Structure formats: C-alpha cells, structure tokens
Amino acid sequence: MSKKPDAGVIAALSSAFFLGLSPIFGKMAILQGYSPLLTVSLRTGLAALAMLVIFLIFYRAYFYIFPVGLVGCAIAGILNGFGSILYYLALGRLDVTIGQLLYSLYPFFVAIWLILDHQPPSKLTVVRTGLAFVAVILLTRIPHSFQDPVGVMMMIGAAILYALHLPINQRVLYEVPSPTVTLYTLVFMSLVVMPAYFLFDRELPSSDVSWIPIILLTSVTFFSRLLLFLGVKKIGGMQTALFGLLELFITILFGYLWLRESLTFIQWIGACILSFSLLMIYFEKPGIYIAANIKTGWLAWLRAPELPKGIFRPYE
C-alpha cells in the first residue's frame, strides 16, 4: 500500500495544529503592545520573504506560472490580505476563542461563493449553515456578557473574504503546483497588509517589547503553508475541512492554557453545535466545496487550457 496518503494526512494534521496556534500568537503579540496592523504586516511580510529566499536558493522552478494564473493569485492574495487585516483588527477586540469560532464559519461562505461558480451546495450544506448561524447566536449573545459587535462583524468579514479567495486559488491549483500558488498569494497579501500599516498606523511598540510572539507567529504561518503543500493537494476538500475542526480546538485549548480564556456553558453549547455542523461534512459528496476542473462559472476564465500536460510533474 502506498504511503503517500498517510504522509498527506500527517502533513494536513500538522498544518491544522500550526494554524490553530496562529491566533494565539497573534493575540499574544497584540497584548504585548504590537498593533493589529503591525502584527499582520510583520507576520505576512516575513513569511513571504522566507518563502521567497528558500525558493530562490532551492526551488527556482516553482517561480514559473502562466499569466492568468498570476492574475488569479493576485486577486486571491489581495482579498486574503484585506481579510487578514479584518482578522487581526477583530482579534484586538475579541477573545481569541470567540474570534476563531466565528472565523471557522468560512466553509459555509465558500459554499455561497461556489453557487455563483455553478457549484450549488447540497441540502445538507443548507442544514449545516442553519446550525452554524444558531451556533453564532449562542456564541455572541450571552446574558450579562458583551461581545464587541464591530469585532464580530470584522471577524465574519474576514471569514467571507477568506472563503472568496479559496475558489479562486483552487482554480489556479488545477494547473499549477500549490507551492507556486501559495508563494504568489503570500506576496500579494504582503502588498496589501504592509502599505496598510504604513498608511493608517505606523505605531511601533516600545523598545523593551519581546519579538518572541512575532517570531512564533511568523514560524507557524510559514510551516503551516509548507505542510499544506504536502497534505491538502493529496486529500479531498472533505478531509481538509475535518482537519480544520482540529485547528479550531487547538485554538480553544491553547487559548485556555496560555491566555486564560474560557467559554460559558451557553457558549460551549454553541461551540458543540458548530463542531457538529462542521463534522457533518463527512457526509457531503466529495468536491462539494471546491471542484477546480469545472469548465463553467464566473471563475472559468482562471484556466490555461493549452498548458502542456506534465509540465510541473518533476516538482509536484
């Protein structure tokens, strides 16, 4: 039996673990004095720079991409860049646990965007979406408790933009290796978040503030992307979403251990409903969220039909 599927599962699990730590280190950086815009700017810019250097030295073949694919990566990166800005601004207003629970609604927004791409959701997806909105109400409307409504809207906006960039990137991934797509997406993300910091913030932390949270945040961003190269392209969207559930619980666990955040009883009910809704993806048909080879829809132009077969085979 081939070991490739096992390697893909291990890589995807490891990636979910690192992604679950990302909001923890981001919140730690903000609490220590880094502004949200500086945090996202350093995290994205340093991760993109590290990937550029490694590819330049070891994997120059990954720089090749066809023009339409580069345009797709640019659009995806710009959207994800604005989504990252909203995410870290929201993280400055919300507990990291609540923020990540809201952000994990993005698979449902993916389904909405894919309706426009001639890939309508199943009836089960509609049911799961309803359960997710019930979960959001329980997570954010707690008696004698306050959840910043601006932060909530920002986090949901971040989930919507992240969801929109996924179908775009998946169209490009049909023709191009995932390392190439991730590299250019990160670069264009940096071209959004870094100017945003210099235009609207420019706030610097005091000289005695530790760089450790930023270094850790950059590291988990970098390694999670690299591990996704090995895992996500080898497994279906169904398994990827299941691993995303692990990401959610990693955030909840370390939010409690390191940031001393906790959920109320009602919020735990909401978290369980949301988890159940996410787990129900196991019963969805494969490719329900992303079918990159669909030749119709609003993203059908993101294809290179004349690209020679096997051009990337030595590097995949």
C-alpha positions, 0 to 999 in steps of 0.5 A: 500500500502506498504511503503517500496518503498517510504522509498527506494526512500527517502533513494536513494534521500538522498544518491544522495544529500550526494554524490553530496556534496562529491566533494565539500568537497573534493575540499574544503579540497584540497584548504585548503592545504590537498593533493589529496592523503591525502584527499582520504586516510583520507576520505576512511580510516575513513569511513571504520573504522566507518563502521567497529566499528558500525558493530562490536558493532551492526551488527556482522552478516553482517561480514559473506560472502562466499569466492568468494564473498570476492574475488569479493569485493576485486577486486571491492574495489581495482579498486574503490580505484585506481579510487578514487585516479584518482578522487581526483588527477583530482579534484586538477586540475579541477573545481569541476563542470567540474570534476563531469560532466565528472565523471557522464559519468560512466553509459555509461562505465558500459554499455561497461563493461556489453557487455563483461558480455553478457549484450549488451546495447540497441540502445538507450544506443548507442544514449545516449553515442553519446550525452554524448561524444558531451556533453564532447566536449562542456564541455572541449573545450571552446574558450579562456578557458583551461581545464587541459587535464591530469585532464580530462583524470584522471577524465574519468579514474576514471569514467571507473574504477568506472563503472568496479567495479559496475558489479562486486559488483552487482554480489556479491549483488545477494547473499549477503546483500549490507551492507556486500558488501559495508563494504568489498569494503570500506576496500579494497579501504582503502588498496589501497588509504592509502599505496598510500599516504604513498608511493608517498606523505606523505605531511601533511598540516600545523598545523593551517589547519581546519579538518572541510572539512575532517570531512564533507567529511568523514560524507557524504561518510559514510551516503551516503553508509548507505542510499544506503543500504536502497534505491538502493537494493529496486529500479531498476538500472533505478531509481538509475541512475535518482537519480544520475542526482540529485547528479550531480546538487547538485554538480553544485549548491553547487559548485556555492554557496560555491566555486564560480564556474560557467559554460559558456553558451557553457558549460551549453549547454553541461551540458543540453545535458548530463542531457538529455542523462542521463534522457533518461534512463527512457526509457531503459528496466529495468536491462539494466545496471546491471542484477546480476542473469545472469548465463553467462559472464566473471563475472559468476564465482562471484556466490555461487550457493549452498548458502542456500536460506534465509540465510541473510533474518533476516538482509536484 
